[in-house]
Amino acid sequence: MPPDLATPLLEVANLQAYYGKSHVLHGVDLMVGAGEIVCLLGRNGVGRSTTAKAIMGLVDCTGRVCFKGKELMGRKTHEIAHAGIGYVPEDRQVFASLTVHENLLLGLKGRHPGRWKFEDMYQLFPRLAERRDTQAGVLSGGEQQMLTLARTIMGDPDLVIVDEPTEGLAPKIVELVAGFLRTLRERGVSVLLVEQKLTIALEVSQRAYVMGHGHMVFEGSPQSLRENRLIRQEWLEV
């Protein structure tokens, strides 16, 4: 079933963001529908991660960020998270001295799990089950990425913003992450995927945006992006 973009889950309009005096985002517009995976593509430095941080209230910004019909602009990051948006940053940010299971416990927003149980995480990521009593700081990069994804989902969000989840991972782990994202959609969780790997992003998403120099230069289906050689050459290919 196609997403209902007449009443999107997330709507971002005219988003402007700044780092000090540097103007990074120049009027970003995007939408994510319920039960949809949307990928945000572009070269390094064009503003993709800044877009994710701006939605989460982590950078100075203006514009409109509307989630489930409610304005989020000006709200604190923890309030945005409690509104139902999960965020997986590109640097993973695990709690190094805590075990895998303790990290998952910290993901809970209430005293009890919502749609997702610990067993779900261990089934989706069997390696985490094997390492559940291991300190997160000694995990491999791929294991830490699994843990960050799993910890975020334990908070039972309706939308997850995932920033560069496959960066530096072995192909086997990349496929595992892709399968996890598909499972989220099957369970009714929407995803905004910030990614550089074109192949994996287009495989899992229903719509694609391409960003260049702080604004969107393309929006369309994965197939239309595959067919648009000029956009790929100018804004994606090295």
C-alpha positions in Angstrom: 0.0 0.0 0.0 1.5 3.4 -1.0 2.1 5.9 1.9 -0.5 8.6 2.5 1.5 11.7 1.7 -1.7 13.9 1.9 -1.3 13.5 5.7 2.4 12.7 6.2 3.8 11.3 9.4 6.7 13.8 9.2 6.7 17.0 7.2 9.7 19.3 7.0 9.3 22.7 5.3 11.8 25.5 4.6 14.3 24.1 7.1 17.2 26.5 7.6 20.1 25.4 9.9 23.2 27.1 11.1 26.5 26.2 12.8 27.5 29.6 14.3 27.6 32.0 11.3 27.7 29.2 8.8 24.4 28.7 6.9 24.2 24.9 6.2 20.6 24.1 5.2 18.9 26.4 2.7 15.2 25.6 2.8 15.0 21.8 3.0 11.6 20.3 2.3 10.8 16.6 2.8 8.1 14.2 3.9 7.9 10.7 5.3 4.6 8.8 5.2 3.3 6.2 7.7 4.9 2.8 7.1 7.4 4.2 4.6 11.2 4.1 4.2 12.6 7.3 2.7 16.3 7.6 1.9 18.2 10.8 1.9 21.2 10.6 -0.4 24.1 12.9 -1.2 27.8 13.4 -1.0 29.6 14.1 2.3 29.2 17.7 3.5 26.0 18.6 1.7 23.8 18.7 4.8 22.3 15.2 5.2 23.4 14.7 8.8 22.6 18.3 9.7 19.0 17.7 8.4 18.7 14.7 10.8 20.1 16.7 13.7 17.8 19.7 12.9 14.7 17.5 13.0 15.9 16.2 16.4 16.5 19.7 17.8 20.3 19.3 18.0 21.3 22.3 15.9 20.1 25.9 15.6 17.4 26.0 12.9 14.3 27.7 11.7 11.4 26.4 9.5 8.7 23.9 10.1 9.1 20.3 11.5 5.6 18.7 11.9 5.2 15.2 13.3 1.8 13.5 13.6 0.3 16.9 12.9 2.1 18.6 15.8 4.9 21.2 15.5 8.2 20.2 16.9 10.3 23.3 16.1 11.6 24.8 19.3 11.1 21.6 21.4 13.9 20.0 23.3 15.5 16.8 21.9 14.1 14.5 24.7 10.6 15.9 24.0 11.0 15.1 20.3 12.1 11.6 21.2 9.1 11.1 23.6 6.8 12.3 20.8 7.8 9.1 18.9 10.9 9.8 16.9 14.0 7.6 17.4 17.4 8.7 16.3 20.4 6.5 15.4 23.5 8.9 15.1 26.3 8.1 12.7 28.8 7.8 15.6 26.7 5.1 17.3 27.1 6.4 20.9 26.9 3.2 22.9 27.4 3.2 26.6 30.8 1.6 26.6 31.0 0.5 30.2 27.5 -1.1 30.2 26.6 -4.6 28.8 24.6 -5.1 25.7 21.5 -5.9 27.7 22.0 -2.9 29.9 22.2 -0.7 26.8 18.9 -2.1 25.6 17.3 -1.4 29.0 18.3 2.2 28.6 16.4 2.4 25.3 13.1 1.9 27.1 11.0 5.1 27.5 8.7 3.5 30.1 9.1 0.8 32.7 8.0 -1.9 30.2 8.7 -2.6 26.5 6.1 -1.5 23.9 5.7 -3.3 20.6 9.3 -4.6 20.8 10.6 -7.0 23.4 14.2 -7.9 24.2 13.6 -11.3 22.5 12.8 -9.4 19.2 16.1 -7.7 19.3 18.0 -10.9 20.0 16.2 -12.7 17.2 16.8 -9.9 14.7 20.5 -9.7 15.8 21.6 -13.1 17.0 25.1 -11.8 17.6 23.7 -9.5 20.3 22.2 -12.4 22.1 25.6 -14.1 22.2 27.1 -10.9 23.6 24.3 -9.8 25.9 26.6 -9.8 29.0 29.5 -8.2 27.2 30.5 -4.6 27.7 29.5 -2.5 24.7 32.9 -0.8 24.5 34.6 -4.0 23.4 32.1 -4.9 20.6 33.2 -4.6 17.0 31.9 -1.7 14.9 29.2 -3.9 13.3 28.1 -5.1 16.7 27.9 -1.6 18.1 25.8 -0.6 15.1 23.4 -3.4 15.7 23.2 -2.4 19.4 22.5 1.2 18.6 19.7 0.3 16.2 18.2 -2.2 18.7 18.5 0.2 21.6 16.6 2.9 19.6 13.8 0.5 18.7 13.3 -0.5 22.3 11.9 3.0 22.8 9.0 2.0 20.5 9.2 5.0 18.0 6.8 5.5 15.1 9.6 7.0 13.0 13.4 6.3 13.1 16.0 8.6 11.7 19.0 6.4 10.9 22.3 8.2 10.0 24.8 6.3 7.9 24.1 2.8 9.4 26.2 0.9 6.9 29.3 3.1 7.1 32.5 1.0 7.5 30.5 -2.3 7.8 31.3 -5.6 6.1 28.8 -6.6 3.3 27.2 -9.4 5.5 26.4 -6.8 8.3 25.1 -4.4 5.7 22.6 -7.0 4.5 21.6 -7.6 8.2 21.0 -3.9 8.7 18.9 -3.8 5.5 16.8 -6.7 6.7 16.3 -4.9 10.0 15.0 -1.8 8.2 12.6 -3.9 6.2 11.4 -5.5 9.4 10.7 -2.1 10.9 8.5 -1.2 8.0 6.6 -4.5 8.2 5.9 -3.7 11.8 4.6 -0.2 11.0 7.7 1.9 11.8 8.6 4.6 9.3 12.3 5.2 8.5 14.3 8.3 7.3 17.5 6.7 6.1 20.6 8.9 5.6 22.9 6.9 3.5 25.7 7.1 0.9 25.5 3.6 -0.5 23.1 4.0 -3.4 22.5 0.3 -4.0 21.3 -0.6 -0.5 19.4 2.7 0.0 17.4 2.1 -3.2 16.8 -1.5 -2.4 15.0 -0.8 0.9 13.3 2.6 0.3 10.0 3.6 -1.3 11.1 7.2 -2.1 14.4 8.9 -2.4 15.6 12.5 -1.9 19.0 13.7 -3.2 20.6 16.7 -1.4 23.2 19.0 -2.8 24.7 22.1 -1.1 22.0 22.3 1.7 18.9 21.9 -0.4 17.0 19.1 -2.3 17.9 18.6 -5.9 15.8 15.4 -6.5 12.7 13.7 -5.1 11.2 10.6 -6.6 11.0 6.8 -6.6 14.1 4.6 -6.5 13.4 3.5 -10.0 13.2 7.1 -11.3 16.6 7.9 -9.6 18.1 4.8 -11.2 17.0 6.1 -14.6 18.2 9.7 -14.0 21.8 9.5 -15.0 22.4 13.3 -14.9 21.3 13.6 -11.2 23.4 10.6 -10.2 26.5 11.9 -12.1 26.2 15.5 -10.8 25.2 14.9 -7.2 26.1 11.3 -6.2 28.9 9.7 -8.1 32.5 10.4 -7.2 
